[in-house]
Amino acid sequence: MLIVRKTELSSRKGKAFLYPLLFCILITLQAPLFSLTQGKELETVIVQFEITQDMIRSKEAYTAAIRDAATLAMKDGQADLLIFPEYLGVFASLIPWNEYLKTERPFELVWREIALNHPELTCLSDLFISGSAETEEYLNRLWGELAKENEVYILSGTRFNYDPDRKGLMNQAVVFNPNGQIEYRQNKHFLTEFEEDILGLTAGDLRDTGGFTVKDHLIRLTICRDTFLKKWETLYREGDLWIDIKANGVAYTPDQADLFTKALPARLAGTPIPYGITACLTGSFLNLLWEGESSIIKNNPGSRVSYLDTSTNTAQLEILRKTFP
């Protein structure tokens, strides 16, 4: 407790001390509750990537598609952080199996033919594990070069990475720094039934979600279905930007739009983090489809979040750029 004597208040010296103190207190009370950590502006670009059948035919085609998207993202000037969506690296794992992917047919039929010709692959996870090391090396080189060339942090979406310690295949997000090195990894925790039962993925550990820093700003991350977990509101009690990367594997209907509001917009409102970004995968491959609305939102204390920007098309490539704050 602060005790101020009457004699001090009546003195000229006491008033000289008290008035500036009261002024500072009033300014503090009037300041916004949520704001970006003081520091330099954060220039962020979202790449709502569109996957195509053609880019899976070779590493050269895949590399060209990624580079073209990065060039488009950087055309309006330098950025601090590029954001790509979930599953983007997973498609690189399928390049060695391109001969089975040349015709448009259900994914289940493709896998059945591969398994018939490769009896050593007893399940889908075996297919991804068999080429995990090679795909990891290729993607690290591709994204590392892009980050270094553009002097930018890149959240490269997710890939399927084999964890030898846990003996499991993880859906893993990987961040590269401007030196072209891996800055941060985070595994998806709340897996879908398809990921768990069909793909045989292993869930990540919620304790390994510390985030990464860009220009002194703490960036928090969740991967698609993870964002529905209310537990993040307890885990993420500090941060400047929360990013949700998605691969929404259905058409973006009004029902899906409503479901999206229960993800990052709902979670962000329960934290002191001032801004949020949702980055979606779009496109089609075999009989699979991805659509979704990418967005930039602001956390408003005591009220709902507000949308600063959204993608205009939920089914194709689009770029969103935002300077925070």
C-alpha positions as CSV (number, residue, x, y, z in Angstrom):
1,M,0.0,0.0,0.0
2,L,1.2,3.5,-0.9
3,I,0.8,6.0,2.0
4,V,1.2,9.7,1.3
5,R,1.4,12.1,4.2
6,K,-0.7,15.3,4.2
7,T,2.3,17.4,4.7
8,E,3.9,16.0,1.6
9,L,0.7,16.7,-0.4
10,S,0.6,20.3,0.7
11,S,4.1,20.9,-0.2
12,R,5.1,22.3,-3.6
13,K,7.6,19.4,-3.9
14,G,4.9,16.8,-3.2
15,K,2.6,18.3,-5.9
16,A,5.4,18.3,-8.4
17,F,5.8,14.6,-7.8
18,L,2.1,13.7,-7.6
19,Y,0.7,15.4,-10.7
20,P,3.0,13.6,-13.2
21,L,2.3,10.3,-11.4
22,L,-1.5,10.8,-11.7
23,F,-1.1,11.8,-15.4
24,C,0.9,8.6,-16.1
25,I,-1.8,6.5,-14.4
26,L,-4.6,8.1,-16.4
27,I,-2.7,7.5,-19.7
28,T,-2.1,3.9,-18.7
29,L,-5.8,3.3,-17.9
30,Q,-6.9,4.9,-21.3
31,A,-4.5,2.7,-23.3
32,P,-5.9,-0.2,-25.3
33,L,-5.9,-3.5,-23.4
34,F,-4.6,-5.5,-26.4
35,S,-1.8,-4.2,-28.5
36,L,1.3,-5.5,-30.4
37,T,4.5,-5.6,-28.4
38,Q,6.3,-2.4,-28.9
39,G,8.9,-2.7,-31.7
40,K,9.2,-2.5,-35.5
41,E,6.2,-3.0,-37.8
42,L,5.6,-6.5,-38.9
43,E,4.9,-6.9,-42.6
44,T,3.0,-10.1,-43.2
45,V,1.9,-11.9,-46.4
46,I,-0.6,-14.7,-46.6
47,V,-0.4,-17.1,-49.5
48,Q,-3.8,-18.8,-50.0
49,F,-2.2,-21.5,-52.2
50,E,-4.0,-23.5,-54.9
51,I,-2.8,-27.1,-55.3
52,T,-3.0,-28.6,-58.8
53,Q,-2.5,-32.1,-60.2
54,D,0.2,-30.8,-62.5
55,M,2.6,-29.6,-59.8
56,I,2.9,-33.2,-58.5
57,R,4.4,-34.6,-61.7
58,S,8.0,-33.7,-60.8
59,K,10.2,-31.8,-58.3
60,E,10.8,-29.2,-61.0
61,A,7.1,-28.6,-61.4
62,Y,6.5,-28.4,-57.7
63,T,9.5,-26.1,-57.2
64,A,8.2,-23.8,-60.0
65,A,4.7,-23.6,-58.5
66,I,6.1,-22.7,-55.0
67,R,8.5,-20.1,-56.5
68,D,5.8,-18.5,-58.6
69,A,3.6,-18.1,-55.5
70,A,6.5,-16.6,-53.5
71,T,7.3,-14.2,-56.3
72,L,3.6,-13.1,-56.4
73,A,3.6,-12.7,-52.6
74,M,6.7,-10.4,-52.7
75,K,5.7,-8.3,-55.7
76,D,4.5,-5.4,-53.6
77,G,7.7,-5.1,-51.6
78,Q,9.7,-6.6,-48.9
79,A,8.0,-8.6,-46.1
80,D,9.0,-10.0,-42.7
81,L,6.9,-13.2,-42.8
82,L,5.3,-15.3,-45.6
83,I,2.6,-17.7,-44.5
84,F,1.7,-20.9,-46.5
85,P,-1.2,-23.3,-45.6
86,E,-1.4,-26.7,-44.1
87,Y,-0.6,-29.9,-46.2
88,L,1.5,-28.0,-48.8
89,G,4.6,-30.1,-48.2
90,V,2.6,-33.3,-48.0
91,F,2.1,-33.2,-51.8
92,A,5.8,-33.2,-52.3
93,S,5.8,-36.6,-50.7
94,L,3.7,-37.9,-53.6
95,I,6.0,-36.9,-56.4
96,P,7.9,-40.2,-56.5
97,W,4.5,-41.9,-57.0
98,N,3.5,-39.7,-59.9
99,E,3.0,-42.6,-62.3
100,Y,0.0,-43.7,-60.2
101,L,-1.4,-40.2,-60.1
102,K,-1.7,-39.3,-63.8
103,T,-5.4,-40.0,-64.1
104,E,-8.2,-38.4,-62.2
105,R,-9.6,-41.1,-59.9
106,P,-10.4,-41.7,-56.3
107,F,-7.5,-41.7,-53.9
108,E,-8.6,-45.1,-52.5
109,L,-8.0,-46.7,-55.9
110,V,-4.6,-45.1,-56.3
111,W,-3.5,-46.5,-52.9
112,R,-4.9,-49.9,-53.8
113,E,-2.8,-50.1,-56.9
114,I,0.3,-48.9,-55.2
115,A,-0.1,-51.5,-52.4
116,L,-0.6,-54.2,-54.9
117,N,2.7,-53.4,-56.6
118,H,4.6,-52.6,-53.4
119,P,3.6,-55.3,-50.8
120,E,6.3,-53.9,-48.5
121,L,3.9,-50.9,-47.9
122,T,1.4,-52.3,-45.5
123,C,-0.4,-49.0,-44.8
124,L,-0.5,-45.4,-46.1
125,S,1.9,-44.2,-43.4
126,D,4.5,-46.7,-44.7
127,L,4.3,-44.9,-48.1
128,F,5.1,-41.5,-46.5
129,I,7.7,-42.8,-44.1
130,S,9.6,-44.6,-46.9
131,G,10.3,-41.3,-48.6
132,S,10.3,-39.0,-45.5
133,A,14.1,-38.4,-45.4
134,E,14.3,-37.5,-49.1
135,T,11.3,-35.3,-49.0
136,E,12.6,-33.5,-45.9
137,E,15.9,-32.8,-47.6
138,Y,14.2,-31.5,-50.7
139,L,11.8,-29.2,-48.9
140,N,14.4,-27.9,-46.6
141,R,16.5,-26.9,-49.6
142,L,13.6,-25.4,-51.5
143,W,12.2,-23.3,-48.6
144,G,15.7,-22.5,-47.2
145,E,16.7,-21.0,-50.5
146,L,13.5,-19.0,-50.8
147,A,13.8,-17.6,-47.3
148,K,17.5,-16.6,-47.9
149,E,16.9,-15.1,-51.3
150,N,14.0,-12.9,-50.1
151,E,15.5,-12.3,-46.6
152,V,12.2,-13.3,-45.0
153,Y,10.8,-15.7,-42.4
154,I,8.6,-18.4,-44.1
155,L,6.0,-20.5,-42.5
156,S,6.1,-23.3,-45.1
157,G,2.8,-25.0,-44.3
158,T,3.0,-28.6,-43.1
159,R,4.6,-31.8,-44.2
160,F,4.5,-35.4,-43.0
161,N,7.7,-35.9,-41.0
162,Y,8.8,-39.2,-39.4
163,D,9.8,-38.8,-35.7
164,P,12.2,-41.7,-34.9
165,D,12.0,-41.0,-31.1
166,R,8.2,-41.4,-31.1
167,K,8.2,-43.8,-34.0
168,G,5.4,-41.9,-35.6
169,L,4.5,-39.8,-38.7
170,M,3.7,-36.2,-37.7
171,N,1.8,-33.5,-39.5
172,Q,4.5,-30.9,-38.9
173,A,4.7,-27.1,-39.6
174,V,8.2,-25.8,-40.3
175,V,9.4,-22.2,-40.2
176,F,12.5,-21.0,-42.0
177,N,14.4,-17.8,-41.0
178,P,16.1,-15.3,-43.4
179,N,19.3,-17.2,-43.2
180,G,17.6,-20.2,-44.8
181,Q,17.8,-22.3,-41.6
182,I,14.9,-24.0,-39.7
183,E,13.7,-21.7,-37.0
184,Y,10.8,-23.6,-35.5
185,R,8.8,-26.8,-35.8
186,Q,5.3,-27.6,-34.5
187,N,3.3,-30.8,-34.8
188,K,-0.5,-31.0,-35.2
189,H,-2.2,-32.4,-32.0
190,F,-5.9,-32.7,-32.7
191,L,-5.9,-35.1,-35.7
192,T,-8.9,-35.7,-37.9
193,E,-10.3,-39.3,-38.3
194,F,-8.8,-39.4,-41.8
195,E,-5.3,-38.4,-40.5
196,E,-5.5,-40.9,-37.6
197,D,-7.3,-43.9,-39.1
198,I,-6.4,-43.7,-42.8
199,L,-3.0,-42.0,-42.8
200,G,-1.9,-43.4,-39.5
201,L,-0.5,-40.1,-38.2
202,T,0.7,-39.6,-34.6
203,A,-0.5,-36.6,-32.5
204,G,1.9,-33.9,-31.5
205,D,2.6,-32.8,-27.9
206,L,0.8,-29.6,-26.7
207,R,3.9,-28.8,-24.6
208,D,6.0,-28.2,-27.7
209,T,4.1,-25.2,-28.9
210,G,6.3,-22.3,-27.7
211,G,6.0,-20.3,-31.0
212,F,8.7,-18.3,-32.8
213,T,9.8,-14.7,-32.8
214,V,10.0,-12.3,-35.8
215,K,11.4,-8.8,-35.1
216,D,10.8,-9.2,-31.3
217,H,7.1,-10.2,-32.0
218,L,6.0,-13.6,-30.6
219,I,4.1,-15.6,-33.2
220,R,1.7,-18.3,-32.0
221,L,0.6,-21.2,-34.2
222,T,-2.1,-23.8,-34.5
223,I,-2.8,-26.3,-37.3
224,C,-6.4,-26.5,-38.6
225,R,-8.4,-28.7,-36.3
226,D,-6.1,-27.8,-33.3
227,T,-7.6,-24.4,-33.2
228,F,-11.0,-25.6,-32.1
229,L,-9.5,-26.7,-28.7
230,K,-10.3,-24.2,-26.0
231,K,-7.2,-25.3,-24.1
232,W,-5.1,-22.9,-26.3
233,E,-6.7,-20.0,-24.4
234,T,-4.9,-21.2,-21.3
235,L,-1.6,-22.1,-23.2
236,Y,-1.4,-18.9,-25.2
237,R,-1.5,-16.1,-22.6
238,E,1.0,-14.0,-24.4
239,G,1.9,-13.3,-28.0
240,D,1.5,-10.7,-30.7
241,L,0.0,-12.7,-33.6
242,W,-1.8,-16.1,-33.7
243,I,-1.7,-18.0,-37.0
244,D,-4.0,-20.8,-38.0
245,I,-3.0,-22.7,-41.1
246,K,-5.7,-24.9,-42.7
247,A,-6.5,-27.5,-45.3
248,N,-10.3,-27.6,-45.2
249,G,-11.1,-30.7,-47.2
250,V,-14.7,-29.8,-48.2
251,A,-16.5,-27.2,-50.2
252,Y,-16.7,-23.8,-48.4
253,T,-20.5,-23.6,-47.8
254,P,-22.4,-21.3,-45.4
255,D,-22.2,-24.1,-42.8
256,Q,-18.4,-24.2,-43.2
257,A,-18.2,-20.4,-42.9
258,D,-20.1,-20.7,-39.6
259,L,-17.7,-23.4,-38.5
260,F,-14.7,-21.2,-39.3
261,T,-16.0,-18.6,-36.8
262,K,-15.7,-21.3,-34.0
263,A,-12.0,-21.7,-34.8
264,L,-9.5,-18.8,-34.5
265,P,-12.1,-16.0,-34.1
266,A,-13.5,-17.8,-31.0
267,R,-10.1,-18.7,-29.6
268,L,-8.5,-15.3,-30.1
269,A,-11.2,-13.6,-28.2
270,G,-10.3,-15.7,-25.1
271,T,-6.7,-14.5,-25.1
272,P,-4.8,-11.2,-24.9
273,I,-3.2,-11.8,-28.3
274,P,-4.2,-8.7,-30.5
275,Y,-4.2,-10.2,-34.0
276,G,-5.0,-13.4,-35.8
277,I,-4.4,-14.9,-39.3
278,T,-6.1,-17.8,-41.0
279,A,-4.3,-19.2,-44.1
280,C,-6.2,-21.7,-46.2
281,L,-5.2,-24.3,-48.8
282,T,-7.3,-24.4,-52.0
283,G,-7.5,-26.5,-55.1
284,S,-8.2,-30.1,-56.0
285,F,-6.2,-33.4,-56.4
286,L,-7.6,-36.7,-57.5
287,N,-11.1,-36.8,-55.9
288,L,-10.1,-34.5,-53.0
289,L,-11.0,-30.8,-52.7
290,W,-9.9,-28.0,-50.5
291,E,-11.6,-24.6,-50.0
292,G,-11.6,-21.9,-47.3
293,E,-11.6,-18.3,-46.5
294,S,-8.2,-16.8,-45.5
295,S,-8.6,-13.8,-43.1
296,I,-6.9,-11.3,-40.9
297,I,-8.7,-10.5,-37.7
298,K,-8.3,-8.1,-34.7
299,N,-9.1,-8.9,-31.1
300,N,-11.4,-6.3,-29.5
301,P,-11.5,-6.3,-25.7
302,G,-15.0,-7.0,-24.4
303,S,-16.4,-7.5,-27.9
304,R,-16.3,-9.8,-30.9
305,V,-13.2,-9.9,-33.2
306,S,-13.3,-7.7,-36.3
307,Y,-12.2,-8.8,-39.8
308,L,-9.5,-6.5,-41.2
309,D,-9.4,-8.4,-44.5
310,T,-10.6,-11.7,-46.1
311,S,-9.9,-13.5,-49.3
312,T,-12.4,-12.7,-52.1
313,N,-12.4,-16.3,-53.6
314,T,-12.3,-19.4,-51.3
315,A,-11.3,-21.8,-54.1
316,Q,-8.2,-20.4,-55.7
317,L,-4.8,-18.7,-55.2
318,E,-5.0,-15.3,-53.5
319,I,-2.5,-13.1,-51.7
320,L,-3.3,-11.0,-48.6
321,R,-0.9,-8.5,-47.1
322,K,-1.0,-6.7,-43.8
323,T,1.3,-4.5,-41.9
324,F,0.9,-4.8,-38.1
325,P,-0.1,-2.9,-36.0
